[in-house]
């Protein structure tokens, strides 16, 4: 009796199947199948092989019964590998403003292999949450995208995304940039920011000519020339920008009649 196969070596991935179609002489003899390592590959009585786990197994095909026909065997070496995976990136470099959020753009092939993991090289610049890149501060950071693999899927080669984060733009204007006041006069400086609603800081110079409160109310204190700096931003989110209000204070005129 004899038994032979087309391929004496098989390279498969986990979960692959292969059906043996051996040539048997005499053809009516039944073939018995056995696996040397069923944690790697199993085989049914009908010759259906299934790759179970990474490794190597020997599948032995046997014919004959040692009575009428002498026993004969042939071996097939089966090498099983984990299913290869790959990380794909939409963009390897990203430019963001502080507080911006975008999708990482990273996908895994095969898609159902598992979940990607992310590691930020500088979490004071960017973090990644639920697959979204979140800009938290100005600077540059490298995000490493990984897939560790499991019993079925092989680890993927790491990919990196370089993220540059800059401050948001901000501007401030005032209702009047030049004031002429008398001592004890008041004037309210109305500041308009872009974007709307940003915090504004009023800073008088050291001349002592004027004072200003946090609501923008200017009080003329003494004769002279003074400046008020109106600032916006500089808070780690918006870039600092400013404009100047120039104030001339005169004494109250008097007249003798």
Backbone as JSON, one array per atom type, in Angstrom:
{
  "sequence": "XXXXXXXXXXXXXXXXXXXXXXXXXXXXXXXXXXXXXXXXXXXXXXXXXXXXXXXXXXXXXXXXXXXXXXXXXXXXXXXXXXXXXXXXXXXXXXXXXXXXXXXXXXXXXXXXXXXXXXXXXXXXXXXXXXXXXXXXXXXXXXXXXXXXXXXXXXXXXXXXXXXXXXXXXXXXXXXXXXXXXXXXXXXXXXXXXXXXXXXXXXXXXXXXXXXXXXXXXXXXXXXXXXXXXXXXXXXXXXXXXXXXXXXXXXXXXXXXX",
  "N": [[0.85, -1.18, 0.0], [0.34, 2.33, -0.52], [0.65, 5.86, 0.06], [0.43, 9.21, -0.95], [1.06, 12.78, -1.24], [0.29, 16.02, -2.64], [1.66, 18.25, -1.65], [4.29, 18.37, 0.53], [4.94, 20.13, 2.45], [3.36, 22.75, 4.19], [2.43, 26.11, 4.4], [0.66, 28.04, 6.5], [-1.77, 30.36, 7.84], [-3.07, 31.26, 11.08], [-6.25, 29.9, 11.69], [-6.65, 29.23, 9.07], [-7.77, 26.8, 6.65], [-7.31, 23.54, 5.26], [-7.74, 21.04, 2.9], [-6.91, 17.71, 2.63], [-6.03, 15.79, -0.22], [-5.13, 13.04, -0.88], [-3.19, 10.66, -2.81], [-3.91, 7.34, -3.08], [-2.92, 3.97, -2.99], [-3.79, 0.68, -2.99], [-6.72, 2.37, -4.27], [-8.99, 2.15, -2.74], [-8.34, 1.99, -0.12], [-8.61, 3.22, 3.19], [-7.61, 6.34, 4.63], [-5.81, 7.26, 7.44], [-5.49, 9.98, 9.68], [-3.28, 11.98, 11.61], [-2.12, 14.35, 14.05], [0.89, 15.82, 15.15], [0.94, 17.89, 16.94], [-1.61, 19.25, 18.32], [-2.19, 21.74, 19.25], [-1.24, 23.39, 17.4], [-2.09, 22.47, 14.85], [-4.99, 20.8, 13.77], [-6.61, 17.82, 12.56], [-9.21, 16.25, 10.79], [-10.96, 13.03, 10.62], [-11.53, 12.84, 8.0], [-9.65, 14.25, 6.65], [-9.59, 17.04, 6.79], [-7.86, 19.82, 7.52], [-7.1, 22.14, 10.09], [-5.66, 25.18, 10.93], [-4.52, 26.07, 14.05], [-2.88, 27.38, 15.97], [0.15, 29.35, 16.36], [3.16, 27.88, 15.19], [4.76, 24.66, 14.58], [3.69, 21.63, 13.13], [3.47, 18.11, 12.55], [1.71, 16.35, 10.22], [0.55, 13.18, 9.89], [-0.14, 10.77, 7.48], [-1.67, 7.71, 7.11], [-1.88, 4.46, 5.71], [-3.11, 1.1, 5.1], [-3.25, -2.04, 6.94], [-1.69, -3.8, 8.16], [-2.34, -6.39, 7.83], [-3.68, -7.46, 5.35], [-2.62, -5.51, 3.71], [0.45, -3.9, 3.87], [1.42, -1.51, 6.31], [1.77, 1.9, 5.51], [3.16, 5.16, 5.46], [3.02, 8.76, 5.11], [4.4, 11.99, 5.64], [3.41, 15.33, 6.36], [4.64, 18.49, 6.72], [3.55, 21.13, 8.61], [3.56, 24.51, 8.87], [2.51, 27.05, 10.89], [1.59, 30.36, 10.99], [0.99, 33.47, 12.7], [-1.69, 35.67, 11.77], [-0.79, 38.23, 9.59], [-0.57, 41.74, 10.34], [-1.26, 45.24, 9.77], [-0.63, 48.68, 10.28], [-2.21, 51.56, 9.17], [-1.84, 54.93, 8.14], [-3.51, 58.04, 7.81], [-2.34, 60.6, 7.78], [1.01, 61.38, 8.4], [2.07, 63.58, 9.57], [0.79, 66.27, 11.45], [-0.79, 69.4, 11.9], [-1.96, 71.45, 14.44], [-4.15, 73.59, 16.38], [-4.18, 74.79, 19.75], [-6.39, 73.01, 21.85], [-7.75, 71.91, 19.73], [-9.32, 69.05, 18.22], [-8.91, 66.02, 16.53], [-9.49, 63.12, 14.46], [-7.3, 60.35, 14.8], [-6.67, 59.15, 12.44], [-5.64, 56.66, 12.04], [-5.73, 53.27, 11.07], [-6.34, 49.74, 11.31], [-5.29, 46.82, 9.68], [-6.0, 43.41, 9.34], [-9.31, 44.82, 9.85], [-10.8, 43.82, 11.98], [-9.0, 42.81, 13.73], [-8.26, 43.82, 16.22], [-7.74, 46.35, 18.75], [-6.13, 49.5, 18.37], [-3.33, 50.97, 20.07], [-2.18, 53.96, 21.66], [0.53, 56.16, 22.24], [1.65, 59.1, 23.61], [4.42, 61.15, 23.09], [4.74, 63.47, 24.47], [2.73, 64.54, 26.72], [1.97, 67.0, 27.6], [1.61, 68.41, 25.39], [0.07, 66.95, 23.43], [-2.62, 64.6, 23.77], [-4.11, 61.35, 23.4], [-7.3, 60.15, 23.01], [-9.8, 57.77, 22.89], [-9.18, 57.3, 20.21], [-8.88, 59.85, 19.22], [-6.9, 62.69, 18.55], [-5.91, 65.1, 20.78], [-5.17, 68.4, 21.2], [-3.34, 69.95, 23.68], [-1.47, 71.81, 24.47], [0.99, 74.24, 23.37], [3.59, 73.26, 21.15], [5.62, 70.41, 20.16], [4.97, 67.0, 19.49], [5.39, 63.45, 19.36], [3.37, 60.85, 18.39], [3.04, 57.47, 19.05], [1.77, 54.76, 17.37], [0.41, 51.61, 17.97], [0.04, 48.01, 17.68], [-0.3, 45.22, 19.52], [-0.84, 42.58, 18.97], [-2.08, 39.15, 19.23], [-3.05, 35.78, 20.17], [-3.9, 35.01, 17.7], [-3.38, 37.03, 15.82], [-0.55, 38.66, 14.41], [1.86, 40.97, 15.83], [1.78, 44.41, 14.79], [3.86, 46.55, 12.79], [5.07, 49.4, 14.4], [3.73, 52.69, 13.94], [4.23, 56.24, 13.51], [2.98, 59.47, 14.39], [3.63, 62.77, 13.85], [2.99, 65.62, 15.64], [2.36, 69.02, 15.53], [1.67, 71.7, 17.55], [0.17, 74.83, 17.83], [-0.5, 78.09, 19.29], [-3.8, 79.48, 19.44], [-5.02, 82.07, 17.3], [-5.51, 85.5, 18.28], [-7.06, 88.68, 18.65], [-7.39, 92.15, 19.66], [-9.34, 95.06, 19.91], [-10.11, 98.55, 20.56], [-12.6, 100.95, 21.63], [-11.74, 103.56, 21.55], [-8.66, 104.82, 20.91], [-7.22, 107.01, 21.58], [-7.27, 109.33, 24.12], [-8.42, 112.35, 25.56], [-8.45, 113.89, 28.51], [-9.64, 115.52, 31.49], [-8.35, 116.13, 34.78], [-9.67, 113.93, 37.16], [-11.69, 113.14, 35.45], [-13.54, 110.42, 33.95], [-13.51, 107.52, 31.86], [-14.82, 104.92, 29.88], [-13.2, 102.22, 28.59], [-13.93, 100.22, 25.94], [-13.38, 97.03, 25.02], [-12.98, 94.91, 22.24], [-12.85, 91.58, 21.29], [-11.37, 89.08, 19.21], [-11.34, 85.71, 18.79], [-14.77, 86.27, 19.97], [-15.48, 87.21, 23.37], [-13.15, 86.72, 24.84], [-10.91, 86.92, 27.65], [-9.87, 90.07, 28.87], [-7.13, 92.12, 29.72], [-6.26, 95.04, 31.46], [-3.65, 97.27, 31.62], [-2.11, 99.9, 33.15], [0.54, 102.33, 32.56], [3.55, 103.26, 34.4], [3.36, 105.9, 35.01], [1.53, 107.15, 36.64], [-0.44, 108.83, 35.8], [-2.95, 107.99, 34.99], [-5.49, 105.66, 36.12], [-6.94, 102.37, 35.85], [-9.66, 100.15, 36.05], [-10.65, 96.6, 36.29], [-12.84, 96.54, 34.68], [-12.48, 98.25, 32.69], [-12.72, 100.98, 33.19], [-11.45, 104.13, 33.05], [-9.66, 106.42, 35.04], [-8.76, 109.74, 35.32], [-5.9, 110.93, 36.86], [-3.83, 112.81, 37.3], [-2.17, 115.66, 35.82], [-0.67, 115.08, 32.67], [0.88, 112.67, 30.44], [-0.15, 109.47, 29.67], [-0.15, 105.87, 29.19], [-2.2, 103.07, 28.37], [-2.14, 99.65, 28.36], [-3.84, 97.26, 26.58], [-4.54, 93.98, 26.82], [-4.82, 90.68, 25.41], [-5.23, 87.13, 25.4], [-2.28, 85.0, 25.75], [-2.61, 82.99, 27.54], [-1.91, 80.39, 27.29], [-3.58, 79.16, 25.56], [-4.49, 81.01, 23.65], [-2.63, 83.14, 21.51], [-0.68, 85.88, 22.72], [-1.83, 89.18, 22.36], [-2.04, 92.7, 21.79], [-3.16, 96.12, 22.27], [-2.73, 99.69, 22.4], [-3.85, 102.36, 24.47], [-3.67, 105.74, 24.3], [-3.39, 108.37, 26.58], [-4.08, 111.68, 27.36], [-3.89, 113.9, 29.96], [-5.26, 116.79, 31.29], [-5.13, 119.66, 33.45], [-8.09, 120.9, 35.05], [-9.52, 123.61, 33.43], [-9.52, 127.03, 34.57], [-11.12, 130.19, 35.27], [-11.06, 133.64, 35.95], [-13.49, 135.92, 36.59]],
  "CA": [[0.0, 0.0, 0.0], [1.11, 3.57, -0.53], [-0.1, 7.1, 0.14], [1.27, 10.37, -1.27], [0.34, 14.06, -1.25], [0.85, 16.99, -3.57], [2.57, 19.15, -0.94], [4.79, 17.8, 1.78], [5.05, 21.25, 3.4], [2.28, 23.72, 4.08], [2.56, 27.35, 5.18], [-0.7, 28.53, 6.74], [-2.01, 31.31, 8.92], [-4.05, 30.81, 12.07], [-7.65, 29.79, 11.23], [-6.72, 28.7, 7.71], [-8.16, 25.4, 6.5], [-6.73, 22.87, 4.1], [-8.29, 19.69, 2.76], [-5.99, 16.79, 1.97], [-6.55, 14.96, -1.32], [-3.99, 12.17, -1.13], [-3.26, 9.56, -3.79], [-3.8, 6.09, -2.32], [-2.84, 2.76, -3.81], [-5.0, 0.71, -3.8], [-7.5, 3.58, -4.03], [-10.09, 1.94, -1.8], [-7.88, 1.99, 1.26], [-8.9, 4.41, 3.98], [-6.45, 7.06, 5.16], [-5.92, 7.76, 8.81], [-4.74, 11.22, 9.85], [-2.94, 12.34, 12.99], [-1.3, 15.57, 14.19], [1.88, 15.73, 16.23], [0.75, 19.0, 17.87], [-2.95, 19.76, 18.04], [-2.27, 23.16, 19.58], [-0.83, 24.08, 16.18], [-2.97, 22.06, 13.74], [-5.83, 19.62, 13.97], [-7.04, 17.23, 11.3], [-10.34, 15.35, 10.99], [-10.83, 11.7, 10.0], [-11.74, 12.98, 6.55], [-8.54, 14.98, 6.06], [-9.73, 18.5, 6.82], [-6.88, 20.39, 8.47], [-7.36, 23.51, 10.54], [-4.55, 25.8, 11.65], [-5.05, 26.5, 15.35], [-1.99, 28.33, 16.64], [1.48, 29.52, 15.78], [4.09, 26.8, 15.46], [4.95, 23.64, 13.55], [3.12, 20.32, 13.43], [3.61, 17.08, 11.52], [0.5, 15.59, 9.95], [0.91, 11.86, 9.37], [-1.18, 10.06, 6.75], [-1.36, 6.28, 7.22], [-2.75, 3.48, 5.03], [-2.75, -0.28, 5.38], [-3.74, -2.55, 8.22], [-0.72, -4.78, 8.63], [-2.87, -7.74, 7.61], [-3.63, -7.69, 3.91], [-1.71, -4.51, 3.13], [1.44, -3.38, 4.81], [1.22, -0.12, 6.72], [2.66, 2.87, 4.87], [2.83, 6.52, 5.92], [3.72, 9.92, 4.58], [4.29, 13.11, 6.57], [3.31, 16.69, 5.84], [5.06, 19.49, 7.72], [2.67, 22.3, 8.57], [4.03, 25.68, 9.63], [1.39, 27.99, 11.08], [2.0, 31.7, 11.43], [-0.1, 34.39, 13.03], [-2.15, 36.49, 10.65], [-0.07, 39.51, 9.59], [-1.37, 42.95, 10.5], [-0.59, 46.47, 9.32], [-1.23, 49.96, 10.68], [-2.23, 52.53, 8.08], [-2.03, 56.3, 8.61], [-3.96, 59.04, 6.84], [-1.29, 61.62, 7.74], [2.09, 61.15, 9.36], [2.32, 64.86, 10.22], [-0.46, 66.99, 11.69], [-0.67, 70.72, 12.52], [-3.18, 71.75, 15.19], [-4.19, 74.69, 17.34], [-4.51, 74.33, 21.11], [-7.77, 72.56, 22.1], [-8.31, 71.22, 18.57], [-9.44, 67.6, 18.29], [-9.12, 65.37, 15.24], [-9.27, 61.68, 14.46], [-5.89, 59.99, 14.59], [-6.49, 58.71, 11.06], [-4.96, 55.36, 12.01], [-6.59, 52.09, 10.95], [-5.64, 48.47, 11.39], [-5.68, 45.8, 8.71], [-7.46, 43.41, 9.17], [-10.0, 45.76, 10.72], [-11.34, 43.17, 13.16], [-7.92, 42.16, 14.48], [-8.2, 44.32, 17.59], [-7.71, 47.8, 18.96], [-4.84, 50.17, 18.37], [-2.95, 51.71, 21.27], [-1.49, 55.22, 21.33], [1.39, 56.71, 23.29], [2.14, 60.44, 23.28], [5.76, 61.44, 23.6], [4.69, 64.68, 25.3], [1.31, 64.71, 27.03], [1.67, 68.42, 27.82], [1.31, 68.96, 24.06], [-1.08, 66.23, 22.89], [-3.02, 63.31, 24.31], [-4.99, 60.62, 22.5], [-8.41, 59.54, 23.75], [-10.81, 57.16, 22.0], [-8.76, 57.44, 18.82], [-8.82, 61.26, 18.82], [-5.76, 63.48, 18.99], [-6.38, 66.31, 21.44], [-4.07, 69.34, 21.44], [-3.51, 70.57, 25.0], [-0.51, 72.88, 24.68], [1.85, 74.53, 22.23], [4.83, 72.49, 21.09], [5.65, 69.3, 19.21], [4.96, 65.68, 20.12], [5.3, 62.29, 18.47], [2.45, 59.82, 18.86], [3.35, 56.14, 18.55], [0.57, 53.92, 17.2], [0.87, 50.23, 18.08], [-0.87, 46.88, 17.85], [0.54, 44.21, 20.15], [-1.15, 41.24, 18.5], [-2.62, 38.18, 20.2], [-2.79, 34.4, 19.76], [-4.29, 34.83, 16.31], [-2.83, 38.07, 14.95], [0.82, 39.07, 14.68], [2.01, 42.41, 16.1], [2.01, 45.27, 13.62], [4.97, 47.51, 12.9], [4.62, 50.69, 14.93], [3.75, 53.88, 13.1], [4.28, 57.46, 14.31], [2.36, 60.7, 13.89], [4.27, 63.95, 14.43], [1.96, 66.65, 15.8], [2.83, 70.35, 15.91], [0.55, 72.46, 18.11], [0.44, 76.25, 18.03], [-1.55, 78.82, 19.98], [-4.84, 80.06, 18.6], [-4.88, 83.51, 17.04], [-6.41, 86.38, 19.03], [-6.84, 90.11, 18.47], [-8.2, 93.02, 20.5], [-9.46, 96.46, 19.49], [-10.81, 99.36, 21.56], [-13.51, 101.95, 21.06], [-11.03, 104.83, 21.36], [-7.26, 104.59, 21.25], [-6.63, 108.27, 22.01], [-8.17, 110.01, 25.05], [-8.04, 113.64, 26.14], [-9.28, 114.0, 29.71], [-9.25, 116.43, 32.58], [-8.17, 115.46, 36.08], [-10.88, 113.38, 37.77], [-12.6, 112.59, 34.45], [-13.53, 108.97, 33.74], [-13.9, 107.06, 30.51], [-14.85, 103.45, 29.83], [-12.6, 101.61, 27.4], [-14.65, 99.0, 25.54], [-12.49, 96.17, 24.23], [-13.63, 93.87, 21.43], [-11.87, 90.54, 21.0], [-11.64, 88.07, 18.18], [-12.78, 85.41, 18.9], [-15.52, 86.99, 20.98], [-15.58, 86.71, 24.74], [-11.88, 86.43, 25.51], [-10.59, 87.78, 28.79], [-9.03, 91.22, 28.55], [-6.39, 92.68, 30.85], [-5.9, 96.45, 31.29], [-2.43, 97.56, 32.4], [-1.61, 101.28, 32.97], [1.98, 102.45, 32.75], [3.96, 103.67, 35.75], [3.41, 107.36, 35.11], [0.59, 107.64, 37.66], [-1.35, 109.81, 35.2], [-4.3, 107.4, 34.97], [-5.71, 104.31, 36.63], [-8.01, 101.68, 35.14], [-10.05, 98.94, 36.76], [-10.79, 95.43, 35.42], [-13.99, 96.72, 33.8], [-12.08, 99.18, 31.65], [-13.03, 102.37, 33.54], [-10.24, 104.93, 33.22], [-9.79, 107.62, 35.87], [-7.64, 110.66, 35.16], [-5.41, 111.23, 38.21], [-3.04, 114.04, 37.35], [-1.79, 116.17, 34.52], [0.44, 114.39, 32.04], [0.58, 111.74, 29.37], [-0.02, 108.08, 30.11], [-0.57, 104.83, 28.26], [-2.84, 101.88, 28.93], [-1.98, 98.48, 27.5], [-5.0, 96.37, 26.6], [-3.98, 92.7, 26.39], [-5.68, 89.51, 25.29], [-4.45, 85.91, 25.16], [-1.17, 84.73, 26.66], [-3.11, 82.07, 28.56], [-1.59, 79.02, 26.93], [-4.49, 78.73, 24.5], [-4.46, 82.04, 22.61], [-1.41, 83.92, 21.45], [-0.87, 87.2, 23.32], [-1.91, 90.31, 21.45], [-2.38, 93.89, 22.59], [-3.25, 97.44, 21.66], [-2.42, 100.73, 23.38], [-4.68, 103.56, 24.55], [-2.86, 106.89, 24.7], [-4.24, 109.29, 27.36], [-3.52, 112.98, 27.75], [-4.7, 114.47, 31.04], [-4.99, 118.21, 31.56], [-5.84, 120.21, 34.61], [-9.37, 121.53, 34.73], [-9.29, 125.05, 33.21], [-10.24, 127.97, 35.45], [-11.19, 131.56, 34.73], [-11.5, 134.65, 36.9], [-14.35, 136.92, 35.93]],
  "C": [[0.89, 1.23, 0.0], [0.15, 4.76, -0.44], [0.87, 8.25, -0.14], [0.4, 11.62, -1.35], [1.03, 14.99, -2.23], [1.92, 17.85, -2.9], [3.0, 18.51, 0.37], [5.07, 18.86, 2.83], [3.91, 22.22, 3.12], [2.6, 24.92, 4.95], [1.17, 27.97, 5.29], [-0.68, 29.61, 7.79], [-3.06, 30.74, 9.86], [-5.46, 30.93, 11.49], [-7.76, 29.37, 9.77], [-7.16, 27.24, 7.74], [-7.54, 24.84, 5.23], [-7.29, 21.45, 4.07], [-7.32, 18.82, 1.98], [-6.73, 16.01, 0.87], [-5.44, 14.0, -1.74], [-4.27, 11.16, -2.24], [-2.96, 8.27, -3.05], [-3.78, 4.91, -3.29], [-2.78, 1.55, -2.89], [-5.92, 1.86, -3.37], [-8.59, 3.4, -2.99], [-9.64, 1.95, -0.34], [-8.2, 3.32, 1.95], [-7.61, 5.0, 4.52], [-6.74, 7.5, 6.58], [-4.99, 8.97, 8.97], [-4.45, 11.44, 11.34], [-2.03, 13.57, 12.98], [-0.35, 15.41, 15.36], [1.69, 16.82, 17.27], [-0.6, 19.66, 17.57], [-3.16, 21.19, 18.53], [-1.84, 24.02, 18.4], [-1.78, 23.77, 15.05], [-3.74, 20.81, 14.13], [-6.26, 19.09, 12.61], [-8.16, 16.22, 11.61], [-10.05, 14.0, 10.33], [-10.97, 11.77, 8.49], [-10.68, 13.87, 5.89], [-8.7, 16.48, 5.98], [-8.84, 19.06, 7.92], [-7.29, 21.81, 8.83], [-6.16, 24.0, 11.32], [-5.08, 26.46, 12.91], [-4.18, 27.59, 15.98], [-0.62, 28.34, 16.0], [2.38, 28.36, 16.17], [4.19, 25.83, 14.3], [4.37, 22.31, 14.03], [3.37, 19.39, 12.26], [2.28, 16.34, 11.41], [0.92, 14.28, 9.28], [-0.31, 11.22, 8.73], [-0.77, 8.59, 6.7], [-2.38, 5.46, 6.45], [-2.25, 2.07, 5.36], [-3.2, -0.7, 6.76], [-2.84, -3.62, 8.81], [-1.25, -6.21, 8.56], [-2.77, -8.08, 6.13], [-2.61, -6.76, 3.25], [-0.77, -3.99, 4.21], [1.16, -1.9, 5.12], [2.27, 0.77, 6.02], [2.21, 4.27, 5.32], [3.56, 7.56, 5.07], [3.45, 11.09, 5.52], [4.21, 14.44, 5.82], [3.67, 17.65, 6.97], [4.22, 20.74, 7.54], [3.26, 23.39, 9.47], [2.9, 26.7, 9.69], [1.94, 29.3, 11.64], [0.77, 32.5, 11.84], [-0.45, 35.22, 11.81], [-1.43, 37.83, 10.68], [-1.03, 40.7, 9.7], [-0.55, 44.16, 10.06], [-1.37, 47.68, 9.8], [-1.1, 50.93, 9.51], [-2.55, 53.92, 8.64], [-2.55, 57.18, 7.47], [-2.89, 60.12, 6.66], [-0.25, 61.3, 8.8], [2.5, 62.43, 10.08], [1.02, 65.63, 10.31], [-0.13, 68.33, 12.35], [-2.0, 71.08, 13.16], [-3.0, 73.05, 15.96], [-4.57, 74.1, 18.7], [-6.01, 74.13, 21.25], [-8.44, 71.94, 20.87], [-8.35, 69.72, 18.84], [-9.66, 67.05, 16.89], [-8.94, 63.88, 15.41], [-7.8, 61.39, 14.19], [-5.63, 59.59, 13.15], [-5.79, 57.38, 10.93], [-5.98, 54.23, 11.94], [-5.72, 50.85, 10.95], [-6.18, 47.52, 10.34], [-5.13, 44.45, 9.17], [-8.16, 44.27, 10.22], [-10.48, 45.13, 12.01], [-10.26, 42.5, 14.01], [-7.86, 42.59, 15.93], [-8.15, 45.83, 17.62], [-6.28, 48.32, 18.95], [-4.59, 50.83, 19.72], [-2.09, 52.9, 20.86], [-0.66, 55.66, 22.52], [1.93, 58.05, 22.82], [3.51, 60.65, 23.9], [5.8, 62.67, 24.48], [3.23, 65.0, 25.58], [0.97, 66.14, 27.44], [1.36, 69.12, 26.49], [0.08, 68.28, 23.47], [-1.35, 64.98, 23.72], [-3.91, 62.65, 23.26], [-6.04, 59.91, 23.34], [-9.45, 59.05, 22.76], [-10.46, 57.39, 20.53], [-8.69, 58.87, 18.32], [-7.57, 61.91, 19.39], [-6.28, 64.8, 19.54], [-5.16, 67.19, 21.75], [-4.3, 70.06, 22.76], [-2.52, 71.71, 25.26], [0.39, 73.06, 23.48], [3.13, 73.7, 22.31], [4.74, 71.39, 20.04], [5.7, 67.99, 19.98], [4.84, 64.61, 19.06], [4.4, 61.25, 19.12], [2.84, 58.49, 18.22], [2.08, 55.3, 18.54], [1.03, 52.47, 17.13], [-0.29, 49.24, 18.06], [-0.02, 45.71, 18.32], [0.3, 42.81, 19.63], [-1.73, 40.36, 19.6], [-2.32, 36.78, 19.68], [-3.05, 34.18, 18.28], [-3.56, 35.79, 15.38], [-1.41, 38.46, 15.38], [0.87, 40.55, 15.04], [2.27, 43.17, 14.81], [3.24, 46.14, 13.86], [4.43, 48.85, 13.38], [4.69, 51.77, 13.86], [3.73, 55.11, 14.01], [3.6, 58.61, 13.59], [3.03, 61.87, 14.61], [3.25, 65.09, 14.44], [2.62, 67.95, 16.26], [1.62, 71.17, 16.33], [0.97, 73.9, 18.32], [-0.74, 76.9, 18.72], [-2.57, 79.34, 18.98], [-4.59, 81.56, 18.42], [-5.9, 84.29, 17.86], [-6.05, 87.83, 18.73], [-7.75, 90.89, 19.4], [-8.18, 94.43, 19.93], [-10.23, 97.2, 20.57], [-11.65, 100.43, 20.87], [-12.84, 103.31, 20.84], [-9.59, 104.63, 21.81], [-6.54, 105.86, 21.68], [-7.65, 109.02, 22.87], [-7.56, 111.33, 25.49], [-8.99, 113.9, 27.3], [-8.76, 115.12, 30.6], [-9.09, 115.61, 33.86], [-9.54, 115.13, 36.68], [-11.93, 112.91, 36.75], [-12.49, 111.06, 34.42], [-13.95, 108.67, 32.3], [-13.83, 105.54, 30.51], [-14.29, 102.97, 28.5], [-13.34, 100.29, 27.12], [-13.74, 98.21, 24.59], [-13.31, 95.1, 23.5], [-12.57, 92.86, 21.02], [-12.33, 89.67, 19.85], [-10.74, 86.88, 18.46], [-13.44, 86.21, 20.02], [-15.36, 86.35, 22.36], [-14.28, 86.37, 25.42], [-11.65, 87.4, 26.67], [-9.6, 88.87, 28.37], [-8.39, 91.74, 29.82], [-6.0, 94.12, 30.51], [-4.72, 96.76, 32.2], [-1.99, 98.99, 32.14], [-0.1, 101.31, 33.13], [2.28, 102.98, 34.15], [3.97, 105.18, 35.94], [2.54, 107.91, 36.23], [-0.4, 108.65, 37.12], [-2.79, 109.29, 35.24], [-4.28, 106.07, 35.71], [-6.84, 103.69, 35.81], [-8.36, 100.42, 35.9], [-10.28, 97.79, 35.76], [-12.02, 95.49, 34.52], [-13.7, 97.75, 32.7], [-12.38, 100.64, 31.95], [-11.73, 103.1, 33.86], [-10.56, 106.13, 34.1], [-8.54, 108.48, 35.69], [-7.19, 111.13, 36.54], [-4.63, 112.54, 38.29], [-2.63, 114.43, 35.95], [-0.6, 115.38, 33.96], [-0.03, 113.49, 30.9], [0.82, 110.32, 29.86], [-0.51, 107.12, 29.03], [-1.22, 103.67, 29.02], [-2.7, 100.76, 27.91], [-3.19, 97.56, 27.68], [-4.57, 95.04, 25.99], [-5.05, 91.62, 26.32], [-4.78, 88.31, 25.01], [-3.33, 85.75, 26.17], [-1.55, 83.77, 27.76], [-2.8, 80.62, 28.26], [-2.5, 78.45, 25.86], [-4.42, 79.7, 23.33], [-3.14, 82.8, 22.67], [-1.67, 85.31, 22.03], [-0.85, 88.29, 22.25], [-2.35, 91.52, 22.26], [-2.55, 95.11, 21.7], [-3.07, 98.47, 22.77], [-3.42, 101.88, 23.29], [-3.79, 104.69, 25.08], [-3.77, 107.93, 25.37], [-3.45, 110.56, 27.68], [-4.45, 113.6, 28.78], [-4.26, 115.92, 31.28], [-5.67, 118.61, 32.86], [-7.13, 120.85, 34.14], [-9.13, 123.03, 34.55], [-10.1, 125.92, 34.2], [-10.19, 129.36, 34.83], [-11.68, 132.5, 35.83], [-12.3, 135.7, 36.13], [-14.5, 138.11, 36.87]]
}
